[in-house]
Amino acid sequence: MKKINLNKFSVLLVLYLLIQPLLDVITGWQVKLLPHFGLTVGVVVRAIMLVVILYFINLAAKARANWFDRHLWQYFLLLVIIIVINLVVNKFNKPVFATFTELSAIFKSVHYLVILIGFYYVFRNLRAKQIKALIPTVIYWAQMIVNVVMLAASLTNSGFATYDQGKVGQTGWFNAGNELGAILAITFPLVILYALQKSQEQGQFWSWIGVVLSVISIIMVGTKSCFYGMLIGLFFALIYQILAYRFWSLSKIAKKSLKINFLITCLLGLSIAVVYPASPVHTNSVIQAKIIKNNQLNKKKLLRKSRHKKHLDHYERFLLSNNELSNPLLAKLLSGRTNYFNFNSRHFAKAPLIQKLFGMGYGSNYKKHPRTVEMDLFDLFFQFGIIGFIVVILPLLVSLLYLAFQLLRHWTSRNIQTNLLYFAAIAIGIFMSVLAGHVLNAPAVNIYFSFICAYLLVMVQEPTTYSNSRFYNNETIG
């Protein structure tokens, strides 16, 4: 039997990240040209790669065979049982059960955890030098591909609109604005990290071009969550540089480069502030504020007349049920998501006990059109129910708690501080997942989020955790 080199296998899986933008471009054009063809190239390739990653997990777990490895497949078996129960329950309880839609939604929802576990094993089978060389580089150049596509689409005036109507912004040749925005925001701190490392270690200040292009792409998209995510990333980049200057042992040349980088970061922040009034994000904020104000006025008029009005049209019913209008800030932040939450929670309250435990599937118990909250945790809860939600979210919950513990416990350590921008990327991912969704249940996004999370799970471990293990070994198994 031919032996499989886990180290080389791991490198190939890391390089898989580089083709993500290409998959998304193909998907974008496919959706544009063949809107009624549900199965996209992106979904097919990612489904195949998910099987490959599961195969890799099996090989890597057998090679180590500690407590976690021995019980891992019991978790996957439990997950499969939950998925089967979910499908059977909804087949007999949902008013509308579309098999392809349900399977597609399940694939998107469990994609993140297979990637998380898979890349945890990937990083356990890479040497420290490989990780240091590969990770920021792969993420940087993946985002450079995104930026070049955005620029090419803009120059040729062939970009897709972020919004169907009303607001402004473009997504280049990518399909979904929220997903593209999440990708750009989550990876932004690591694009900055690559520029900092290259300019400080090798004097390659040209690497800041990628950061500038990422800023331009984020501004072009026009979504507020993406823009706020960029600001969070920029803030943490400044903190990272201050910590490096004050507490790390650096040479005079390194400190000089750090000062230049700090100045570039400040100039970048100032440029964003100058450009903001003319940006799509600001324009959309003004448009949204006017819409909210008009809806508030119309709701007040309607409340005065509704006592004498028996029949309400769709817009009038929307106004009366929209609780966000009483709080303009909440309405601006959530963009109607509380209304979708209320829709799903009403269906959940009326659902039989078996659906409460194992979920209502995609879009709740809808009769005409599925509606998701577009806030990932709520969507996962309504999709999988109480028991299913616990099983699906458990790997992420354990990972985040462990990372938070390590961050708080070893905040002053060099290891934690050098990985600060990876923590920032995770924080931005959680922020966007809660505020706008399209992170955990979007394979194009959660591959980056899970990739970074898996990296941190390995890199912030105590040295004693892996000193006697096979960590960093170039290992071959049969």
C-alpha atoms as one frame of an Amber mdcrd trajectory, in Angstrom:
protein
   0.000   0.000   0.000   1.386   3.390  -0.992   2.244   5.579   1.959   0.637
   9.007   2.306   2.785  11.861   3.558   0.608  13.842   5.966   2.888  16.862
   5.836   2.603  17.195   2.031  -1.128  16.466   2.224  -1.438  19.292   4.778
   0.432  21.747   2.538  -1.911  20.948  -0.366  -4.953  21.562   1.829  -3.547
  24.937   2.893  -3.034  25.853  -0.778  -6.704  24.962  -1.372  -7.415  28.376
   0.138  -5.882  30.053  -2.908  -8.570  28.767  -5.277 -11.460  30.089  -3.151
 -11.689  33.437  -4.998 -11.680  31.613  -8.344 -14.535  29.351  -7.207 -16.483
  32.423  -6.086 -15.940  34.217  -9.407 -17.165  31.163 -11.354 -20.157  30.935
  -8.998 -20.877  34.645  -9.448 -21.038  34.373 -13.242 -22.974  31.117 -13.072
 -25.649  32.701 -10.870 -25.733  35.731 -13.182 -26.038  33.738 -16.419 -27.948
  30.693 -15.117 -30.007  32.051 -12.191 -32.368  29.054 -12.057 -29.598  26.435
 -11.992 -29.362  25.699  -8.254 -26.215  23.564  -8.158 -23.191  25.845  -8.505
 -19.599  24.930  -9.277 -18.568  26.318  -5.897 -20.917  23.987  -4.018 -19.801
  20.933  -6.037 -16.065  21.558  -5.584 -16.435  22.368  -1.882 -18.542  19.245
  -1.326 -15.849  17.104  -2.976 -13.147  18.805  -0.915 -15.166  18.215   2.245
 -14.973  14.471   1.531 -11.208  14.803   0.931 -10.798  16.655   4.245 -12.801
  13.982   6.074 -10.454  11.389   4.572  -7.476  13.433   5.777  -9.006  13.687
   9.271  -9.340   9.907   9.346  -5.655   9.437   8.420  -4.398  12.077  10.824
  -6.543  10.841  13.736  -5.303   7.265  13.242  -1.702   8.489  13.292  -2.094
  10.097  16.714  -4.774   8.051  18.461  -5.044  10.110  21.679  -8.302  10.616
  23.598  -9.605  13.311  21.258  -8.753  11.308  18.132 -10.396   8.129  19.412
 -13.695   9.886  20.194 -13.788  12.208  17.182 -15.704   9.815  14.932 -18.276
   9.296  17.661 -19.015  13.011  17.356 -19.309  12.746  13.561 -21.641   9.766
  13.967 -23.789  11.797  16.359 -23.830  14.660  13.844 -24.997  12.317  11.060
 -27.777  10.973  13.313 -28.905  14.537  14.088 -28.965  15.411  10.365 -30.977
  12.286   9.477 -33.506  12.956  12.260 -33.750  16.602  11.131 -34.544  15.566
   7.555 -37.062  12.891   8.530 -38.829  15.150  11.032 -39.160  17.983   8.534
 -40.223  15.671   5.717 -43.366  14.893   7.707 -43.898  18.230   9.483 -42.925
  21.111   7.187 -45.675  22.574   5.000 -43.121  22.825   2.183 -40.209  20.373
   2.095 -37.725  20.912  -0.746 -35.148  18.114  -0.533 -32.384  19.897  -2.468
 -32.869  23.123  -0.498 -32.709  21.277   2.837 -29.610  19.255   1.865 -27.883
  22.367   0.533 -28.636  24.275   3.748 -27.336  21.400   5.901 -24.132  21.213
   3.839 -23.560  24.947   4.288 -24.221  24.742   8.033 -21.897  21.813   8.813
 -19.160  22.922   6.398 -17.550  25.174   9.012 -17.022  22.429  11.599 -15.480
  19.925   9.146 -13.102  22.669   7.986 -12.339  23.605  11.615 -11.502  20.053
  12.652  -9.750  19.274   9.363  -7.432  22.266   9.495  -6.728  21.654  13.166
  -5.129  18.389  12.025  -3.496  20.172   9.087  -1.646  22.566  11.385  -0.734
  19.740  13.742   1.052  18.079  10.836   2.963  21.135   9.637   6.323  22.304
  10.934   6.574  25.693  12.658   8.584  27.191   9.769   5.987  25.960   7.260
   3.148  27.528   9.235   4.989  30.853   9.558   5.776  30.930   5.843   2.481
  29.598   4.475  -0.423  31.035   6.453  -0.130  34.844   6.094   1.196  34.417
   2.532  -1.701  32.245   1.355  -4.318  34.541   2.896  -2.620  37.667   1.507
  -2.455  36.365  -2.061  -5.968  34.912  -1.914  -7.187  38.401  -1.059  -4.996
  39.929  -3.757  -6.919  37.789  -6.261 -10.170  39.164  -4.799  -8.856  42.738
  -5.054  -7.696  42.306  -8.659 -11.119  40.905  -9.610 -12.855  43.853  -7.900
 -10.589  46.303  -9.725 -11.016  44.587 -13.107 -14.806  44.518 -12.732 -14.851
  48.211 -11.831 -12.564  49.265 -14.699 -14.610  47.287 -17.234 -17.890  48.467
 -15.690 -19.044  44.844 -15.477 -19.336  44.471 -11.713 -22.484  43.123 -10.037
 -24.531  45.386  -7.768 -24.370  44.688  -4.033 -28.058  45.535  -3.617 -30.948
  44.810  -5.969 -32.344  48.304  -5.619 -32.182  51.505  -3.590 -28.648  51.329
  -2.211 -25.266  51.531  -3.931 -22.131  49.369  -3.989 -20.679  46.603  -6.136
 -19.300  43.111  -5.563 -17.037  42.808  -8.603 -17.738  39.425 -10.192 -18.689
  37.835  -6.875 -22.264  36.816  -6.209 -23.181  37.855  -2.665 -22.304  41.207
  -1.114 -22.655  40.080   2.505 -20.393  37.062   1.955 -17.763  39.057   0.052
 -17.845  41.725   2.756 -17.354  39.116   5.475 -14.377  37.568   3.629 -12.703
  40.943   3.148 -13.278  42.034   6.752 -12.181  38.756   8.401  -8.977  38.509
   6.374  -8.131  42.230   6.559  -6.071  42.026   9.806  -3.979  39.216   8.288
  -3.398  41.156   5.073  -2.021  43.938   7.290   0.033  41.378   9.240   1.655
  40.122   6.037   2.535  43.711   5.051   3.985  44.387   8.518   6.080  41.220
   8.476   7.394  41.655   4.942   8.251  45.338   5.375   9.838  44.832   8.791
  11.795  41.642   8.054  12.742  42.198   4.416  12.036  45.884   3.748   9.329
  44.977   1.224   7.072  47.988   1.764   5.385  47.247  -1.572   3.329  44.644
   0.315   1.200  47.535   1.639  -0.291  47.704  -1.868  -2.414  44.671  -0.925
  -3.688  46.479   2.173  -4.616  49.576   0.155  -6.405  47.440  -2.449  -8.284
  45.612   0.322  -9.452  48.948   1.734 -10.641  50.006  -1.739 -12.495  46.695
  -2.188 -14.179  47.016   1.221 -15.309  50.566   0.458 -16.606  49.478  -2.970
 -18.806  46.728  -1.487 -20.778  49.288   0.514 -21.987  47.116   3.421 -21.737
  48.640   6.892 -20.723  45.439   8.701 -17.783  44.994   6.325 -16.731  48.620
   6.812 -16.971  48.378  10.617 -14.995  45.136  10.483 -12.223  46.937   8.580
 -12.083  49.646  11.252 -11.805  46.992  13.980  -8.951  45.356  12.055  -7.165
  48.685  11.643  -7.512  49.431  15.369  -6.000  46.065  16.343  -3.184  46.604
  13.829  -2.238  49.800  15.667  -2.376  47.997  19.042  -0.201  45.203  17.610
   2.462  47.682  16.497   2.440  49.547  19.817   2.937  46.270  21.706   5.769
  45.281  19.357   7.543  48.606  19.783   7.235  48.812  23.546   7.606  45.235
  24.756   9.466  43.194  22.125  13.228  42.982  21.755  13.776  44.481  18.321
  16.862  45.712  16.489  17.258  49.400  15.588  16.484  48.624  11.935  13.331
  46.694  12.930  12.182  49.566  15.155  12.742  52.029  12.319  10.651  49.870
   9.977   7.990  49.617  12.679   7.799  53.408  12.928   7.339  53.669   9.154
   4.650  50.974   9.256   2.869  52.768  12.105   2.901  55.981  10.086   1.525
  54.150   7.027  -1.252  52.619   9.166  -2.192  56.046  10.574  -2.194  57.583
   7.076  -4.396  54.737   5.891  -6.865  55.404   8.724  -6.830  59.134   7.919
  -7.439  58.418   4.221 -10.442  56.229   5.094 -11.865  59.079   7.218 -11.403
  61.557   4.336 -12.967  59.230   1.753 -15.872  58.100   3.971 -18.313  60.988
   3.172 -18.144  60.048  -0.531 -18.167  56.286   0.020 -21.031  53.865  -0.775
 -21.206  52.984   2.939 -22.023  56.584   3.881 -24.442  56.947   0.966 -26.235
  53.775   2.030 -26.383  54.989   5.637 -28.075  58.212   4.475 -30.514  56.269
   2.287 -31.311  53.874   5.125 -31.828  56.754   7.585 -34.354  58.354   5.184
 -36.187  55.036   4.736 -36.389  54.538   8.502 -37.650  58.098   9.018 -40.311
  57.709   6.327 -41.423  54.389   7.795 -41.671  55.950  11.251 -43.863  58.766
   9.946 -46.040  56.364   7.950 -46.435  54.096  10.964 -47.620  57.007  13.135
 -50.182  57.979  10.483 -51.293  54.385  10.142 -51.719  53.938  13.903 -54.098
  56.916  13.920 -56.126  55.503  11.013 -55.890  51.750  11.636 -58.854  51.743
  14.052 -61.130  52.734  11.175 -59.352  50.634   8.522 -60.365  46.999   8.171
 -58.107  45.839   5.340 -54.344  46.487   5.389 -51.980  46.033   2.455 -48.585
  44.303   2.696 -46.639  47.520   3.476 -49.095  48.562   6.182 -48.891  45.155
   7.860 -45.085  45.429   7.706 -45.181  48.831   9.428 -47.409  47.632  12.264
 -45.284  44.542  12.912 -41.912  46.334  12.662 -40.718  46.834  16.245 -37.338
  48.179  15.110 -38.912  51.513  14.086 -39.182  52.561  17.736 -35.373  52.469
  17.922 -33.673  54.055  14.852 -30.185  52.882  15.902 -31.384  49.288  16.217
 -33.170  49.577  12.873 -29.976  50.872  11.251 -27.789  48.124  12.727 -30.089
  45.145  12.166 -31.818  46.223   8.936 -35.108  44.448   9.679 -33.606  41.260
  11.105 -35.763  41.424  14.240 -38.798  41.061  11.972 -37.362  37.867  10.487
 -36.523  36.681  13.996 -40.129  37.241  15.047 -41.319  35.312  11.976 -39.128
  32.311  12.831 -39.820  32.446  16.569 -43.589  32.391  15.936 -43.207  29.276
  13.823 -40.924  27.736  16.450 -43.504  28.399  19.191 -46.211  26.673  17.109
 -43.971  23.791  16.004 -44.438  20.298  17.513 -42.015  19.199  20.236 -40.004
  17.026  17.840 -39.247  20.094  15.682 -38.350  22.141  18.738 -35.765  19.487
  19.621 -34.405  18.722  16.129 -35.226  21.847  14.143 -37.560  23.200  11.488
 -35.019  22.990   8.685 -34.138  25.821   6.335 -36.273  28.968   6.554 -38.616
  27.679   9.265 -42.098  26.193   8.590 -42.771  28.550   5.688 -45.671  28.158
   3.282 -44.534  30.359   0.393 -40.976  31.652   0.818 -38.278  30.595   3.311
 -37.092  33.349   5.619 -33.869  33.268   7.584 -32.932  35.715  10.336 -29.516
  36.363   8.734 -27.932  36.134  12.176 -26.022  32.871  12.211 -26.678  31.578
  15.722 -30.425  32.147  15.440 -30.524  30.562  11.985 -28.671  27.476  13.237
 -30.981  27.236  16.251 -34.175  27.383  14.210 -32.723  25.041  11.582 -31.521
  22.295  13.961 -33.571  22.834  17.143 -32.379  22.681  20.746 -30.512  19.343
  20.602 -29.272  19.760  17.042 -28.020  23.292  17.718 -25.941  22.102  20.693
 -24.333  19.350  18.604 -23.620  21.601  15.592 -22.256  24.547  17.582 -20.254
  22.513  20.129 -16.880  22.486  18.240 -16.995  26.256  17.763 -18.099  26.932
  21.332 -15.324  24.794  22.819 -12.764  26.395  20.479 -13.780  29.964  21.316
 -13.839  29.313  25.060 -10.378  27.741  24.887  -8.993  30.642  22.832 -10.557
  33.217  25.183  -9.026  31.402  28.176  -5.573  31.350  26.581  -5.848  35.003
  25.534  -6.800  36.203  29.030  -4.396  33.904  30.856  -1.311  34.590  28.725
  -2.044  38.111  27.482   1.476  39.335  28.301   3.238  36.439  26.556   5.008
  37.028  23.246   3.178  34.082  21.672  -0.247  35.623  22.286   0.832  39.117
  21.232   2.384  37.943  17.957  -0.940  36.254  17.130  -3.047  39.265  18.142
  -4.223  39.982  14.590  -5.424  36.377  14.236  -7.522  36.928  17.369  -8.766
  40.161  15.782  -9.829  38.226  12.672 -11.815  35.789  14.839 -13.407  38.711
  16.728 -14.436  40.339  13.429 -15.879  37.018  12.246 -17.993  36.682  15.388
 -19.046  40.340  15.162 -20.211  39.898  11.558 -21.836  36.530  12.296 -23.935
  38.127  15.040 -24.685  41.396  13.249 -25.180  40.363   9.621 -24.872  36.569
   9.382 -23.375  34.863   6.306 -20.314  33.627   8.202 -20.915  30.234   9.825
 -23.457  29.065   7.239 -21.638  30.378   4.153 -18.877  27.973   2.966 -17.111
  30.731   1.010 -16.704  32.662   4.287 -16.460  30.025   6.991 -13.474  28.363
   5.312 -11.438  31.482   6.207 -12.973  31.778   9.673 -12.433  28.093  10.535
  -8.950  28.133   8.972  -7.869  31.003  11.251  -9.573  29.475  14.293  -7.814
  26.131  13.709  -4.476  27.935  13.334  -4.930  29.631  16.710  -6.012  26.399
  18.434  -2.649  24.886  17.546  -0.395  27.927  17.902  -1.530  29.155  21.338
  -1.142  25.802  23.053   1.283  25.485  25.936   4.642  24.081  24.769   4.167
  21.178  27.202   0.970  20.230  25.401   2.814  19.151  22.314   6.434  18.736
  23.457   6.059  14.950  23.620   3.705  14.663  20.668   4.347  14.393  16.931
   3.620  18.096  16.406   5.736  19.593  13.611   6.953  16.157  12.493   7.052
  15.245   8.817   5.189  12.038   9.360   4.309   9.248   6.959   1.670   6.614
   7.536   0.494   3.610   5.621
